[in-house]
Amino acid sequence: MPSFSTKTKTDVSKVKIKSDQSRKCELTAFVWYAGSISLTRDGMRLVLTTTIEPVAQRILSIIGHLYQYECIVQRVQKEQLKKTVKTLIIVTGDTARQILADCGIIRKEDEDTVMLNETIRFDEKDQNSIDSFLRGMFLACGTLYPPEKGYHLEFVMDDLERANESCRILYEMGWNVHLSHRRDKEIVYIKEYDSIAQFLAHIGAYSAYLRMEEERMMRDINNDVNRGSNCNNANIVKLVDASQKQIRAIEFLEREGILRQQSLSLRRTAEMRLDYPEASLEELADLLNITKSGANHRLRKLVSLAAENQSVD
């Protein structure tokens, strides 16, 4: 069964692209985070890698639309995970060079020299460009954990410079971003619900967003139920303690012959408490046909009388 992250990427792969500028920004992110560059005797070679077929089809469509180029596609089965197939999208020659230049990854120093840019370049002032870049970033290297396991969105990267640049971009979006090292990878991650929810909304992952919102609502409900249960339990303990204290006081007054010397109303209250030891103050007041404060006053009087003659506790 596909993971929650794979399902989310499959859904995001269906998001409609608004313009060629959006296509370029999404491709820029994918090349930055899932691409590798090499030089061959035939010129420059760009390889884009994914394990999710709908993502591969989306990238092939973007490249075909922007460059009218038919990529070489290879599918390789991973040795460690035999069920996982890795798709390699290969672009060579002038088209590879053009894509890398358009994505701001290389710049031409002169006719024979090409340099790699160290910073990610896209229009960070245009919201559609930002959303498209974030979408490409998630499709290339993102992992979204199921919300029932906790709120966690992470991006796995090969080098620290790229991770730091990614942290900057996400931080400037107003999100609380963290950076850690796991084995030979740099991990950029977000743990806060609001930040993850906003990210998902930006990239068009509405199914994942709704599932997170549903999970949060269930947690809130469960927390409210637990708080109510804890409060009820505490009230029950208080009720039992108070009732036991009153019963001990009444039994003492009865044993010492003090109770029969009291008014009819106090004797009647004492009798009801002994007959209904588990009754709440409100229930006891109803049985006596008096107010709650009246019942409370009488019970306190009985406890006070017992305390005056002998310590009950």
Buried (B, 14 or more C-beta within 10 A) or exposed (E): EEEBBBBBBBBBBEBEBEEEBBBBBBBBBBBBBBBEBEEEEEEBBBBBBBBBEBBBBBBBEBBEEBBEBEBEEEEEEEEEEEEEBBBBBBBBBEBBBBBBBBBBBBEEEEEEEBEEBEEBEBBBEBEBBBBBBBBBBBBBBBBBBBBEEEBBBBBBBEEEEBBEBBBBBBEEBEBEBEBEEEEEBBBBBBBBBEBBBBBBEBBBBEBBBEBBBEBBEEEEEEEEEEEEEEEEEEEEEEBEEBBEBBBBBBBBBBEEEBBEEBEEEBBBBBBBBEEEEEBBBEBBBBBBEBEBEBBBEBBEBBBEBBEEEEEBE
